[in-house]
Structure formats: C-alpha cells, structure tokens
Amino acid sequence: MATTPNPTAQLPLQTISVSESSPLPEPIVTTARLSIRPMHPQDIPSVAFAQNSPAVARYMSSAFAIPYTLVHATKWIAQNLTPPYNHFAITLLTDPTTVLGQFGFMPGQDTEAHTAVLGYWLGEASWGKGIMTEALEAMTAYGFQEKGYLKLIAKVVAGNAGSERCLKKCGFVVEGVMKKQVLKAGEVNDLIFLGLLKEEWEKRPEAKKNDE
C-alpha cells in the first residue's frame, strides 16, 4: 500500500484516555461494505494481527515494525484517540469491531496547508476484494469535502503495483518520480508521486454520486 506516516513514538501506555468499554466511535464515512471511523482501544488486537505481516510492511515506512506487536499497536492507537482525527480504522459494516486496515491524512504545513499526503494499509486477508479502492474513493471525497483540502497526494514505492493501480482507479495521476529515493531492507527503489486536484475530482462521476 502507499507509504504512510505511522510514528510509534515511545509514549506511555497510560496516555490512552478512552476506555476499552466505551462505545465505538461513529463512522466518519460508510460505503456499500465499509465503515471508516476513528480508532478505539478495542482495535489493538485486530490492528496488531492485520499489520503483523512482512507483505503488508514491505512498502511501508520503517515505523511499521516486523514483528508488529500489541505494544506497537497500543502506542500507535494511543496517539489517535483525540481530535483532530487524521487516522482512521477501516472495518466491514457487518463487523465494525475488526480492523481490516487503516487510512490517514498527513496535513501539509505553511504554504502547503491546503494539501495532505494520504497513507493507508490493508491486511493480507482483505487483498484482492476491492476494499481499498472502495475506501480510497470514500476518503478522497471526505478529504475534499469535509477536511477542505484542495489537493491530495500519495507516495508509492516503485514495485507496489497494487497501490498504484488503486490510486489511478480513483483519479490520481503520476506527477513525478524520485529516483532511488527509498532504501529499505537493503533494497533501493524509486518513489512515485501521484496527485489529485479537487477541481479534477469534482469532474469524476464518483464525485457527482457523492453529492446526490
């Protein structure tokens, strides 16, 4: 999937202020199959399980540790329990307690504050079902309509054909390639930049459906 910021800074576990027994957050977006919502402490086991995969981590930043443990998941979720929410859990409508993957926005700063870099990952069990394309379509609309971004950006490590294909299906276009930009596990790869402008997204049939 696309490279996404996922810092696992050494936060104490007691920074989690939401009780595991508290209700799950309401979804920010629903689709035909999916519920996308803020994170919750109940997500820790399913996030750790889905993310603990070399195949998932292959094209992600080094912050995605392998093995990815309950401790990693706890620290990450602890950072995302209070507004403003920028990172979200992807679940099925029929099973809102099991996280299949995650989706995030990294807002731009200063003169780039009108933009955001997208990041996402999806557990292997959910691959090949169109789930991330469905989530990306919905979250692209959310980014433009609710968060007010004028441009969304994604960075894909060369070789991650599935992620690049997903983005192109949702209207993103390649804007440039940084040669030999990524070094991970002894492998050097190019980094592909894709972007989508709000005015271009508004021309798409999917955007018109979202307004109905």
C-alpha positions in Angstrom: 0.0 0.0 0.0 1.0 3.6 -0.1 3.7 4.8 2.3 2.0 6.4 5.3 3.3 8.2 8.4 2.9 5.8 11.3 5.1 7.1 14.1 5.4 4.7 17.1 7.0 7.2 19.5 7.7 5.9 23.0 4.5 7.1 24.6 3.5 5.6 27.9 0.6 3.2 27.5 -1.4 5.2 30.1 -1.9 8.0 27.6 -4.9 6.1 26.3 -7.8 8.1 27.7 -10.6 6.2 26.0 -11.8 3.2 27.9 -11.9 -0.2 26.2 -15.5 -0.4 27.4 -16.6 2.9 25.9 -18.7 2.7 22.7 -17.0 2.6 19.3 -16.8 6.0 17.6 -19.4 6.8 15.0 -18.1 6.3 11.4 -17.0 9.4 9.5 -17.7 7.5 6.2 -19.7 4.5 5.2 -19.8 2.8 1.9 -21.6 -0.2 0.5 -19.4 -2.6 2.5 -17.3 -0.5 4.8 -17.3 1.6 7.9 -14.4 4.0 8.4 -14.2 5.5 11.9 -11.7 6.9 14.4 -9.7 4.4 16.4 -10.6 2.8 19.7 -8.6 0.8 22.2 -10.7 -2.3 21.2 -8.8 -2.1 17.9 -5.5 -3.0 19.4 -5.6 -6.8 18.8 -7.0 -6.7 15.3 -4.6 -3.9 14.2 -1.6 -5.9 15.6 -2.9 -9.1 13.8 -3.5 -7.5 10.4 -0.4 -5.4 10.4 2.0 -8.1 11.6 2.9 -9.2 8.0 6.1 -8.8 6.1 4.0 -8.5 2.9 2.0 -5.5 4.4 5.1 -3.9 5.7 7.2 -4.3 2.6 6.4 -1.0 1.0 5.7 0.9 4.2 8.0 3.2 6.3 10.4 1.6 8.8 8.0 2.7 11.5 5.9 -0.4 10.6 7.9 -2.9 12.7 8.1 -6.6 11.9 7.1 -8.3 14.1 4.3 -5.8 14.8 3.1 -6.5 18.3 0.3 -5.5 20.7 2.8 -2.9 22.2 3.3 -1.3 18.8 -0.5 -1.2 18.1 -1.2 0.2 21.6 1.3 3.1 21.2 0.0 3.9 17.7 -3.6 3.9 18.7 -2.9 5.9 21.9 -1.8 8.8 19.6 -5.0 8.8 17.7 -7.8 8.8 20.3 -8.5 12.5 20.5 -9.4 15.2 17.9 -8.3 16.3 15.4 -8.6 12.9 13.8 -6.3 12.2 10.9 -6.0 8.4 11.1 -8.9 6.0 10.8 -9.8 2.4 11.1 -11.3 0.5 8.1 -13.9 -2.2 9.1 -16.8 -4.0 7.5 -20.2 -2.7 8.2 -21.1 -6.2 9.2 -18.1 -6.4 11.7 -17.3 -2.9 13.0 -15.0 -4.3 15.8 -12.4 -5.9 13.5 -10.0 -3.6 11.8 -9.1 -4.6 8.2 -6.7 -1.7 7.7 -6.2 1.9 8.3 -6.3 5.2 6.3 -4.7 8.5 7.2 -4.1 12.1 6.2 -0.8 13.9 6.9 -1.8 17.6 6.5 0.6 19.9 4.7 2.2 22.8 6.6 2.6 26.5 6.0 2.2 27.2 2.2 1.2 23.6 1.6 -1.6 23.6 4.3 -4.2 23.2 1.5 -2.8 19.7 0.8 -2.5 16.4 2.5 -0.5 13.2 1.9 -2.6 10.1 2.0 -1.4 6.9 3.6 -3.1 3.5 4.0 -2.5 -0.2 4.6 -4.7 -3.3 4.4 -4.3 -6.7 5.9 -3.5 -9.5 3.6 -6.8 -11.3 4.2 -8.6 -8.4 2.6 -6.5 -8.1 -0.5 -8.0 -8.7 -4.0 -11.5 -7.7 -2.9 -11.6 -4.1 -4.0 -11.8 -2.9 -0.4 -9.0 -0.4 -0.6 -10.4 1.1 -3.8 -13.7 1.5 -2.1 -12.1 3.1 1.0 -9.9 5.4 -1.1 -12.9 6.7 -3.2 -14.8 7.5 0.0 -11.9 9.0 1.8 -10.9 11.1 -1.2 -14.4 12.6 -1.0 -14.0 13.1 2.7 -10.6 14.8 2.3 -12.0 17.3 -0.2 -15.5 17.9 1.2 -15.1 17.6 4.9 -11.4 18.4 5.5 -11.3 21.1 2.9 -8.1 20.1 1.1 -7.6 21.4 -2.4 -5.1 18.7 -3.4 -4.4 15.1 -2.2 -1.0 13.4 -2.7 0.1 9.8 -2.4 3.6 8.4 -2.5 4.1 4.9 -3.8 7.3 2.8 -3.7 8.0 1.5 -7.2 7.0 -2.1 -7.4 3.9 -1.6 -5.4 1.7 -2.1 -8.4 -1.5 -2.8 -6.5 -1.4 0.5 -4.7 -0.5 2.5 -7.8 -3.4 0.8 -9.7 -5.8 1.6 -6.8 -4.9 5.3 -6.9 -5.2 5.6 -10.6 -8.7 4.0 -10.5 -9.7 6.8 -8.1 -8.4 9.5 -10.4 -4.9 10.1 -9.1 -2.2 10.8 -11.7 1.5 10.4 -11.6 3.2 13.7 -11.1 6.8 12.7 -10.8 9.3 10.0 -9.8 12.2 10.4 -7.4 14.9 8.0 -8.5 16.4 5.6 -5.9 14.6 7.6 -3.1 13.7 4.6 -0.9 16.2 2.3 0.9 14.6 -0.5 2.9 15.9 -3.9 3.9 18.9 -3.4 1.5 16.6 -2.7 -1.5 16.7 0.6 -3.3 13.6 1.8 -5.1 12.2 4.8 -6.9 9.4 6.8 -5.2 6.3 7.6 -7.3 4.3 10.8 -6.5 0.7 10.8 -7.5 -1.8 13.7 -7.0 -5.4 14.7 -7.4 -6.8 18.2 -7.5 -10.2 19.0 -6.1 -11.4 20.5 -9.3 -10.3 17.4 -11.2 -12.0 15.1 -8.7 -15.2 17.1 -9.0 -15.4 16.2 -12.7 -15.5 12.5 -11.9 -18.8 10.5 -11.8 -17.9 9.3 -8.3 -17.9 12.9 -7.0 -21.3 13.6 -8.5 -22.7 10.5 -6.9 -21.4 11.7 -3.5 -23.3 14.9 -3.9 -26.6 13.2 -4.6 
